Amino acid sequence: MSISHLQRIRLGVFMVAGCVLILIFVIIGIGSKLTDKTKRYYTHFSGESLSGLEVGSSVKFHGVSIGRVEKISFDSADIARIRVALEINNDFPVKEDMIVQTGMVGITGLLYLEIMGGSTGAKTLRENAELRSKKSIIQTITGKAEVIITKVELLLNHLNLLTHPDSLASIKKILDNVQDITATAKSFVDEFSPDVKSIAASTRQTMNKVDSITTNIQSITGKVDREIDLGQFARIMNQVDSTARAMKELSESLTMTVKQSREDITVSMENLRETLENANELSKILVENPSLILKGESQQERTIK
């Protein structure tokens, strides 16, 4: 089937119109790229997985897109750090106190970068500078969840150990010992409770008496302070001192008198003893020869001891 001249014209017009439209779209895209100027910044992430973050992922500020991720690579100085290059729109002022963190796009698992913080009075960060980063809330929750899971696992292991029959037997024995100790302590308290109460009552009475004596002493001291001045007190102390010296001299005199009397009594006792010995000897002579009393016969002189 041959194509008519009119159909050829229509096909040619359609092809030309299509090429013109494609050219217009290309020119618009290239023009937008040429007119839209961007700034490059860098940030680093350490100890955080960036799975789901791709080149071209959005960079947002309070949910508004302000750029995209240009490149993701490892830091040559520290391989544990991941370096991310950002393309930020030229009209967006990047401040020194802004912070970058990751965010999740719904439940897809894809990530984007969120710029947070920043104040109007802060200095604008120069191009090609580095923005600070921090762990995202999701990463923090994930890390805490891992720690919690580890602790729960450890707790379950301990529970398994505690619920073992041998452990239960030991725990039962410990509880029985605690029960025995409690019963013994209760009986001890019940036994000594009256004595403790009596001691407490006596202690209170003693403390009351001590308080009363203290009050009396304070009263006497106050009276002495009021009634005796310093001069009179000094005279009284001098009199007491002189009285003490006189008492000492009297005691020494009495001691000497007693000592002399003791010596006199000793001499008198010695004389009395000699007299008794002489009388005893005389009585023996008279018993042997009673005629001496009647005859008056002179006797040979005797020496009396």
C-alpha positions in Angstrom: 0.0 0.0 0.0 1.5 3.3 -1.0 1.6 6.4 1.2 -0.1 9.5 -0.3 1.5 12.8 -0.5 -0.7 14.3 2.2 0.3 11.5 4.6 3.9 12.2 4.0 3.4 15.8 4.8 1.6 15.0 8.1 4.4 12.5 9.1 7.0 15.1 8.4 5.3 17.8 10.4 4.9 15.3 13.3 8.6 14.4 13.3 9.7 18.0 13.1 7.3 19.0 16.0 8.6 16.0 18.1 12.2 17.0 17.5 11.5 20.6 18.4 9.8 19.6 21.7 12.6 17.3 22.7 15.1 20.1 21.9 13.1 22.5 24.0 13.1 20.1 27.0 16.8 19.6 26.7 17.5 23.3 26.5 15.2 24.0 29.5 17.0 21.3 31.6 20.4 22.5 30.7 19.4 26.1 31.2 18.0 25.3 34.7 21.3 23.6 35.5 23.3 26.5 34.3 21.1 29.1 36.1 20.8 27.1 39.4 24.1 27.7 41.2 25.0 25.5 44.2 27.6 25.5 47.0 29.5 22.4 48.1 29.9 21.4 51.8 31.2 18.3 53.5 30.2 16.3 56.5 31.5 13.1 58.2 29.7 10.3 59.9 31.4 7.9 62.3 29.9 4.9 64.1 26.6 5.1 62.1 25.4 3.0 59.2 24.5 5.0 56.1 22.7 2.1 54.4 19.9 3.7 52.3 21.7 6.9 51.6 22.5 7.3 47.9 24.0 9.9 45.6 21.2 12.2 44.7 19.4 11.8 48.1 17.7 15.0 49.3 19.2 17.4 51.7 16.5 19.1 53.7 16.1 21.9 56.2 13.0 21.6 58.4 11.5 19.3 55.7 12.2 21.7 52.8 14.6 20.4 50.1 17.7 22.7 49.9 20.1 20.4 48.0 21.2 16.9 47.3 23.9 14.4 48.2 26.7 14.7 45.6 29.2 12.0 46.7 29.6 9.4 49.4 33.1 8.1 50.1 35.5 7.0 52.9 37.8 9.4 54.6 41.3 8.8 53.6 42.6 9.9 57.0 40.3 7.7 59.0 38.7 4.7 57.3 36.1 4.4 60.0 34.6 7.8 59.0 32.3 8.2 56.0 32.7 11.5 54.0 29.6 12.9 52.3 29.7 15.8 49.9 26.6 18.0 49.8 25.3 20.4 47.1 23.4 23.2 48.8 21.4 25.8 46.9 23.2 29.0 46.6 20.4 31.0 48.2 20.4 29.0 51.4 22.6 30.5 54.1 24.6 27.7 55.8 25.4 28.7 59.4 28.4 27.6 61.5 26.1 26.2 64.3 24.1 24.0 62.0 24.2 20.2 62.4 23.6 17.4 59.9 21.9 14.1 60.7 20.2 11.3 58.8 16.5 10.8 58.4 14.3 8.1 57.1 11.9 8.4 54.2 8.8 6.7 55.5 9.2 3.0 55.9 11.1 2.5 52.7 14.5 2.3 54.4 15.8 5.1 52.2 17.7 7.9 54.0 18.1 11.6 53.4 20.1 14.3 55.2 18.5 16.8 57.5 20.2 20.1 58.4 19.2 21.2 61.9 19.8 24.1 64.2 21.3 27.4 63.2 20.6 30.9 64.4 20.2 34.1 62.5 23.1 35.8 64.3 25.6 33.0 63.6 28.3 33.5 61.0 27.7 32.1 57.5 29.9 29.1 56.8 32.2 29.5 53.8 31.9 27.2 50.8 33.8 23.8 50.9 33.8 23.9 54.7 32.7 21.1 56.9 29.4 20.8 58.8 29.2 19.0 62.1 27.1 15.8 62.3 25.5 13.8 65.0 23.8 10.4 65.3 20.1 10.4 64.3 17.4 9.5 66.7 16.8 6.3 64.8 20.4 5.3 65.2 20.4 6.2 68.9 17.2 4.2 69.5 18.7 1.3 67.5 21.9 1.4 69.6 19.9 1.5 72.8 17.7 -1.3 71.6 20.8 -3.4 71.0 22.0 -2.7 74.5 18.6 -3.4 76.0 18.4 -6.7 74.1 21.9 -7.7 75.4 20.9 -6.9 78.9 17.6 -8.8 78.5 19.5 -11.8 77.2 21.9 -11.6 80.2 18.9 -11.3 82.5 17.3 -14.4 81.0 20.5 -16.3 81.4 20.6 -15.4 85.0 17.0 -16.4 85.4 17.7 -19.7 83.9 20.6 -20.1 86.3 18.4 -19.2 89.2 15.5 -21.5 88.2 17.9 -24.5 88.0 16.9 -27.2 90.5 20.3 -26.9 92.3 20.0 -23.2 92.6 16.4 -23.5 93.9 17.5 -25.9 96.5 20.3 -23.5 97.7 17.8 -20.6 97.8 15.4 -22.7 99.8 18.1 -23.5 102.3 19.1 -19.9 102.6 15.5 -18.9 103.2 15.1 -21.6 105.8 18.3 -20.3 107.6 16.9 -16.7 107.4 13.6 -17.9 108.9 15.5 -19.6 111.8 17.6 -16.5 112.4 14.5 -14.3 112.4 12.7 -16.6 114.9 15.8 -16.6 117.1 16.1 -12.8 117.0 12.4 -12.4 117.8 12.7 -14.7 120.8 15.8 -12.8 122.0 14.0 -9.5 121.6 10.9 -10.8 123.5 13.1 -12.1 126.3 15.1 -9.0 126.9 12.5 -6.4 126.0 11.3 -6.0 129.7 14.9 -5.6 130.9 15.6 -3.1 128.2 12.5 -1.1 129.2 13.5 -1.2 132.8 17.0 0.0 132.0 15.5 2.7 129.9 13.2 3.8 132.8 16.1 3.8 135.2 18.2 5.7 132.8 15.5 8.3 132.5 15.2 8.6 136.3 19.0 8.9 136.6 19.1 11.6 133.9 16.3 13.5 135.7 18.3 13.4 138.9 21.4 14.5 137.2 19.4 17.4 135.6 18.1 18.3 139.1 21.6 18.2 140.7 22.9 20.3 137.8 20.1 22.8 138.3 20.9 23.0 142.1 24.6 23.5 141.4 23.9 26.2 138.9 21.6 27.9 141.5 24.2 27.7 144.2 26.9 29.0 141.9 24.6 31.9 141.0 24.0 32.7 144.6 27.7 32.5 145.4 28.4 34.8 142.5 25.7 37.3 143.6 26.5 37.2 147.4 30.4 37.0 147.5 32.5 39.4 145.7 36.1 38.7 144.6 37.7 40.6 147.5 35.6 38.8 150.1 36.3 35.5 148.4 40.0 36.2 148.5 39.9 37.0 152.3 37.9 33.8 152.9 40.5 31.7 151.0 43.3 33.4 153.0 41.5 32.5 156.2 41.0 29.0 155.0 44.7 28.8 154.2 45.8 30.1 157.6 43.3 27.7 159.3 44.8 24.8 157.3 48.4 25.8 158.4 47.2 26.0 162.0 45.6 22.6 161.8 48.8 21.2 160.3 50.9 22.7 163.2 48.4 21.3 165.8 48.6 17.9 164.1 52.4 18.0 164.3 52.3 19.0 168.0 49.8 16.2 168.8 52.1 13.8 167.0 55.1 14.9 169.2 53.0 14.7 172.4 51.8 11.2 171.5 55.4 10.1 170.7 56.7 11.5 174.1 53.8 9.9 176.0 54.6 6.6 174.3 58.2 6.8 175.4 57.2 7.7 179.0 54.7 4.8 179.1 57.5 2.5 177.9 59.9 3.6 180.7 57.1 3.2 183.3 56.2 -0.2 182.0 59.9 -1.2 182.3 60.1 0.1 185.9 56.9 -1.8 186.8 58.3 -5.0 185.3 61.5 -4.7 187.4 59.4 -4.0 190.5 57.3 -7.1 189.9 60.4 -9.2 189.4 61.8 -8.0 192.7 58.5 -8.6 194.5 58.4 -12.1 193.0 62.0 -12.8 194.2 61.1 -11.5 197.7 58.1 -13.7 197.9 60.2 -16.8 196.9 62.6 -16.0 199.8 59.8 -15.7 202.3 58.3 -18.9 201.2 61.6 -20.7 201.7 62.3 -19.1 205.1 59.2 -17.6 206.7 61.1 -17.1 210.0 62.8 -14.1 208.6 59.7 -12.0 209.2 59.7 -12.9 213.0 63.4 -13.0 213.8 64.4 -10.1 211.8 67.6 -11.9 211.0 69.8 -9.9 208.8 70.1 -11.2 205.4 72.9 -11.0 203.1 72.5 -8.0 200.9 71.0 -8.8 197.5 71.3 -7.0 194.4 67.9 -6.0 193.0 67.8 -6.0 189.4 
